Amino acid sequence: MTRGLLSWWEDPSTTTGIRFADDASGWEHLPYTDISTHARSVACLLLDAGLSPSDVVCTILPSAPSFVESIIGTWLVGATICPIVPPKLFEEEDEYVGHLSRILVKAQPAAVVTEGQFSQVVKRACAMAEIDGKVVEIVECDGNFERSPLPEIALLQFTSGSTGNPRGVRVTTENLERNIDTIIRWLHLGPGDEVATWLPMHHDMGLIGTLLMPIVSQSGVSILRPDQFVRNPGRWIDCFGRSQAVFTASPNFGYGYAASKVSRESLEGSDFSNVKAMVVGAEAINPVVLDSFALLLSDFGFKRSMIMPSYGLAEATLTVAGARIDEIPRAAKLNWSEARFGQAVEIVRFESLGHRDIDETGGWLTSSGRVHEPGSIRVVDADGNDLPDEYLGEIVVSGPWVADGYCEVDPVASTRFLHGELFTGDAGFLRQGEVFVVGRIADSLKVRGRSIYVEDLEAKITGATGIRSGRCTVISCPGGDASSVAFLVELDSRDWVDTAAAVLRSELGQHVAFFILAGPPGLIMRTSSGKPRRRDMWLAIQKGSVAAEVMFDSRQDSLRS
């Protein structure tokens, strides 16, 4: 039986709840009984503000108790929740105000819930979006109310905007409940299984996979803010090795970052043998990164089968496919020089994680597992015709978690809802039921009749140069009759430039221009979920507003001094 989003609310657990990391080394524990009480207070606050069932409530709140209570309180009054990432540290206020106002125009909320630290910037954005007078600040509010039924649209989830302007995905209550139930069954999670996460609470993987899922199952969850994880990823690791957490989810970046920052010595005394699943998804999955993470923990009871690659997207609520319990992740190495959209791929090698042949030379794709039942995945060519196994095409998803569409029509969107199916805009192929995701079709370019994907270029450059993947990105730059490629790096050294240029020349040939830019940390523009904002960076390059040094320009074919 599928669990209801609020089936726990009348009788919340008295023994489990949510732990929020403080900025020292401690935790604030909030039992579900308290969350239930505080959510009632938020519901009264919203009713006093004139909210009606099926209205939209936007929240601009940190990963804190107020965020959780606002979600539950909004659903108690039958309204739709729309969580929006709050301003980031050091972010330009004007840029954030513009971004927020564009979302507010699309969402058309009846109320915008925030707290004091964000109040002024939220009011500026509301004024720009011409929805003045709707800002509600979190305060204690007492009163009686009659709980409303859950809304048809439970969540208006704005995509992270990695390839364009954010779009609001209409996620139904049924979508959410079915997807959460799928996660619980997929990972064999029981009521006592605890979760630990550092993910932002405002996007699908963090919101649904590591917050709503444990709330619905009344499991314990430990939450670090993303900035706390960046300062000390060992706190996240300790949740599994020294505490009771058995499940988490993270992009590839999180595992690589932890592997590079956490020392083996600091793990002495840890025990990871009870971990059930560490899901990886949301971006290109590098098997070399996963193996480095597994190796770091391997002497303390960690097994490679505990890492579970997955595939999903906000337009399908969250998860679509994933590896199975106790299955060591697998990776395929392709002959990329022969890869053509709509044609068969040539798999050079197919190995399990940990095999010595999976190396830094690039070209490897990690399997994202099999589609969750009762969903389905097919792969189609440019005309929408089904392709057989091991043919490269667009991934198309169907199932009870495919969302209700966008809150506005976008005729040029690469991700489309057509006849009950989701055309994802992702390129990939199937092999014996497993899905391999190559990258966004919009982030590829044609070279001598074949499609080159920026994720594969990044993997090859990082493998050849040793640059950590989180400190660089490749951008495909369309422009008139010709295309070019930019490689951006957050480094001030120069010893890698010739090697990177050689890889780009080898992959792109003589007829695609490329240039290499280097600058300080922060050069790479990212969404709040950590994905490179490639389109925005290309526009910034065109405007000349990127604070970087040109290290190499293939049009001059010389290293800049």
KAWO-V355021 format. One record per residue. N is the residue number from 0. SS is DSSP state (A for helix, B for strand, O for the rest). PHI is phi as a letter, one per 40 degrees, with the letter a starting at -180 (999 if undefined). D_LAST is the distance of its C-alpha to the last C-alpha in whole Angstrom. Layout:
n/ss/phi/d_last
N/SS/PHI/D_LAST
N/SS/PHI/D_LAST
//
This chain:
n/ss/phi/d_last
0/O/999/66
1/O/c/63
2/O/c/62
3/O/c/62
4/O/d/59
5/O/b/62
6/O/c/65
7/O/c/64
8/A/c/64
9/A/c/68
10/A/b/68
11/O/c/65
12/O/c/64
13/O/c/65
14/O/b/63
15/O/b/60
16/B/i/57
17/B/b/54
18/B/b/52
19/B/b/49
20/B/c/46
21/O/c/46
22/O/c/43
23/O/b/45
24/O/b/46
25/O/b/49
26/B/b/50
27/B/b/53
28/B/c/55
29/B/b/57
30/B/c/60
31/A/c/60
32/A/c/63
33/A/c/61
34/A/c/59
35/A/c/62
36/A/c/63
37/A/c/60
38/A/c/60
39/A/d/63
40/A/c/62
41/A/c/59
42/A/d/62
43/A/c/64
44/A/c/61
45/A/c/60
46/A/c/64
47/A/c/64
48/O/c/61
49/O/g/63
50/O/c/61
51/O/b/63
52/O/d/63
53/O/g/60
54/O/c/58
55/B/b/55
56/B/b/53
57/B/c/50
58/B/b/49
59/B/b/46
60/O/a/46
61/O/c/44
62/O/c/45
63/O/a/48
64/A/d/52
65/A/c/52
66/A/c/50
67/A/c/52
68/A/c/55
69/A/c/54
70/A/c/54
71/A/c/57
72/A/c/59
73/A/c/58
74/A/c/59
75/A/c/62
76/O/c/63
77/O/g/62
78/O/b/59
79/B/c/55
80/B/c/53
81/B/b/49
82/B/c/47
83/B/b/43
84/O/c/41
85/O/c/41
86/O/d/38
87/O/c/35
88/O/d/34
89/O/g/31
90/O/c/31
91/O/c/31
92/A/c/35
93/A/c/35
94/A/c/33
95/A/c/36
96/A/d/39
97/A/c/38
98/A/c/37
99/A/c/41
100/A/c/43
101/A/c/42
102/A/c/43
103/A/c/46
104/A/c/47
105/A/c/47
106/A/c/49
107/O/f/52
108/O/c/53
109/O/c/56
110/B/a/54
111/B/b/51
112/B/c/52
113/B/a/49
114/O/b/49
115/A/d/49
116/A/c/45
117/A/b/44
118/A/d/47
119/A/c/45
120/A/c/43
121/A/c/45
122/A/c/47
123/A/c/44
124/A/c/44
125/A/c/47
126/A/c/48
127/A/c/45
128/O/c/47
129/O/g/50
130/O/b/52
131/O/c/53
132/O/g/55
133/O/b/55
134/B/c/53
135/B/b/55
136/B/c/54
137/O/c/55
138/O/a/58
139/O/c/61
140/O/a/63
141/O/b/67
142/O/i/69
143/O/b/71
144/O/a/70
145/O/b/70
146/O/c/68
147/O/c/67
148/O/c/66
149/O/c/62
150/O/c/61
151/O/c/60
152/B/c/57
153/B/c/56
154/B/a/52
155/B/b/50
156/B/b/46
157/B/c/43
158/O/c/41
159/O/c/37
160/O/g/36
161/O/c/33
162/O/b/33
163/O/i/34
164/O/c/37
165/O/d/39
166/O/b/43
167/B/c/46
168/B/c/47
169/B/c/51
170/B/c/52
171/B/c/56
172/A/c/58
173/A/c/59
174/A/d/55
175/A/c/55
176/A/c/58
177/A/c/57
178/A/c/54
179/A/c/54
180/A/c/57
181/A/c/55
182/A/c/53
183/A/c/56
184/A/c/57
185/A/d/54
186/A/c/53
187/O/f/57
188/O/c/57
189/O/b/60
190/O/c/61
191/O/c/60
192/O/c/56
193/B/c/54
194/B/b/50
195/B/b/47
196/B/a/44
197/O/b/41
198/O/c/40
199/O/d/40
200/O/c/44
201/O/b/43
202/O/b/42
203/A/d/44
204/A/c/43
205/A/c/44
206/A/c/47
207/A/c/49
208/A/c/48
209/A/b/48
210/A/b/50
211/A/c/52
212/A/d/53
213/A/c/54
214/A/c/56
215/A/c/58
216/A/c/59
217/O/f/59
218/O/c/57
219/O/c/55
220/B/a/52
221/B/b/49
222/B/b/46
223/O/b/43
224/O/c/41
225/A/d/37
226/A/c/36
227/A/c/38
228/A/c/37
229/A/c/34
230/A/c/34
231/O/a/37
232/A/c/37
233/A/c/40
234/A/c/42
235/A/c/42
236/A/c/43
237/A/c/46
238/A/c/47
239/A/c/48
240/A/c/48
241/O/b/50
242/O/b/52
243/O/b/54
244/B/c/51
245/B/b/51
246/B/a/49
247/B/a/46
248/B/a/43
249/B/a/39
250/O/c/36
251/A/d/35
252/A/d/32
253/A/c/35
254/A/c/36
255/A/c/32
256/A/c/32
257/A/c/35
258/A/c/34
259/A/c/31
260/A/b/33
261/O/c/36
262/O/c/37
263/O/c/40
264/A/c/42
265/A/c/42
266/A/c/44
267/O/d/47
268/O/g/50
269/O/c/49
270/O/a/51
271/O/b/49
272/O/c/52
273/O/c/54
274/O/c/51
275/O/c/52
276/B/a/48
277/B/b/45
278/B/c/44
279/B/b/40
280/O/a/39
281/O/g/38
282/O/a/35
283/O/d/34
284/O/b/35
285/O/c/33
286/A/c/36
287/A/c/33
288/A/c/33
289/A/c/37
290/A/c/38
291/A/c/35
292/A/c/37
293/A/c/41
294/A/c/40
295/A/d/39
296/A/c/43
297/A/c/45
298/A/c/46
299/A/b/48
300/O/g/50
301/O/c/47
302/O/b/47
303/A/c/45
304/A/c/48
305/A/c/47
306/B/c/44
307/B/b/45
308/B/c/43
309/B/a/44
310/B/b/43
311/B/a/44
312/O/a/43
313/A/d/44
314/A/c/46
315/A/b/48
316/O/g/49
317/O/a/47
318/B/c/48
319/B/b/48
320/B/a/48
321/B/a/47
322/O/c/48
323/O/c/51
324/O/d/53
325/O/g/52
326/O/b/50
327/O/c/47
328/O/d/44
329/B/b/43
330/B/b/40
331/B/b/40
332/B/b/37
333/B/b/37
334/O/c/36
335/A/c/33
336/A/c/33
337/A/b/37
338/O/c/37
339/O/b/38
340/O/c/40
341/O/g/43
342/O/b/43
343/B/c/44
344/O/c/41
345/O/b/41
346/B/c/41
347/B/c/40
348/B/a/41
349/B/a/43
350/B/b/43
351/B/c/44
352/O/d/41
353/O/h/41
354/O/c/41
355/O/c/39
356/O/c/38
357/O/c/36
358/O/b/33
359/O/c/29
360/O/c/28
361/O/g/29
362/O/g/32
363/B/c/34
364/B/b/36
365/B/c/39
366/B/c/42
367/B/c/43
368/B/g/47
369/B/b/50
370/B/c/51
371/O/c/53
372/O/c/57
373/O/c/58
374/O/c/55
375/B/a/54
376/B/b/50
377/B/b/50
378/B/b/47
379/B/b/47
380/O/c/46
381/O/c/44
382/O/c/48
383/O/g/49
384/O/c/51
385/B/c/51
386/O/b/49
387/O/c/51
388/O/d/49
389/O/g/46
390/B/b/45
391/O/c/42
392/B/a/43
393/B/c/43
394/B/c/45
395/B/b/48
396/B/b/50
397/B/b/53
398/O/i/55
399/O/c/57
400/O/b/54
401/O/c/52
402/O/c/52
403/O/c/54
404/O/h/51
405/B/c/49
406/O/c/50
407/O/a/49
408/O/c/48
409/O/b/45
410/O/c/46
411/O/b/42
412/O/c/41
413/O/c/40
414/O/c/43
415/B/b/46
416/B/b/50
417/B/b/52
418/O/f/56
419/O/g/55
420/B/b/52
421/B/b/49
422/B/c/46
423/B/c/43
424/B/g/40
425/B/c/39
426/B/c/39
427/B/a/41
428/B/a/43
429/B/b/47
430/B/a/48
431/O/f/51
432/O/g/51
433/B/c/48
434/B/b/45
435/B/b/41
436/B/c/39
437/B/c/36
438/B/i/34
439/B/c/35
440/A/c/36
441/A/c/34
442/A/b/31
443/B/b/31
444/B/a/30
445/B/c/31
446/B/b/30
447/O/f/32
448/O/g/35
449/B/b/34
450/B/c/33
451/B/b/30
452/B/b/30
453/A/c/27
454/A/c/29
455/A/c/29
456/A/c/25
457/A/d/24
458/A/c/27
459/A/c/25
460/A/c/22
461/A/c/23
462/A/c/25
463/A/c/22
464/A/b/20
465/O/g/22
466/O/c/21
467/O/c/24
468/A/d/25
469/A/c/26
470/A/b/22
471/B/a/21
472/B/a/22
473/B/b/22
474/B/b/23
475/B/c/25
476/B/b/24
477/B/c/27
478/B/a/27
479/O/g/30
480/O/c/30
481/B/b/27
482/B/b/26
483/B/b/22
484/B/b/21
485/B/b/19
486/B/b/18
487/B/b/17
488/B/b/17
489/O/c/18
490/O/a/16
491/O/b/13
492/O/c/12
493/O/b/10
494/O/c/13
495/O/c/14
496/A/c/12
497/A/c/13
498/A/c/16
499/A/c/16
500/A/c/15
501/A/c/18
502/A/c/20
503/A/c/20
504/A/c/20
505/A/c/23
506/A/c/25
507/A/c/24
508/O/g/24
509/O/c/23
510/O/b/24
511/O/b/23
512/B/c/20
513/B/a/17
514/B/a/14
515/B/b/13
516/B/b/13
517/B/b/13
518/O/a/15
519/O/c/18
520/O/d/21
521/O/h/23
522/O/d/20
523/O/c/23
524/O/c/26
525/B/b/29
526/O/c/32
527/O/c/35
528/O/c/36
529/O/g/32
530/O/c/31
531/B/c/28
532/O/c/29
533/A/c/27
534/A/c/28
535/A/c/28
536/A/c/24
537/A/c/24
538/A/c/26
539/A/c/23
540/A/c/20
541/A/c/22
542/A/c/23
543/O/g/20
544/O/b/21
545/O/c/19
546/O/c/17
547/O/a/14
548/B/c/10
549/B/c/9
550/B/c/8
551/B/a/9
552/B/b/12
553/O/c/14
554/O/c/16
555/O/b/13
556/O/f/13
557/B/a/9
558/B/c/6
559/O/c/4
560/O/c/0
//
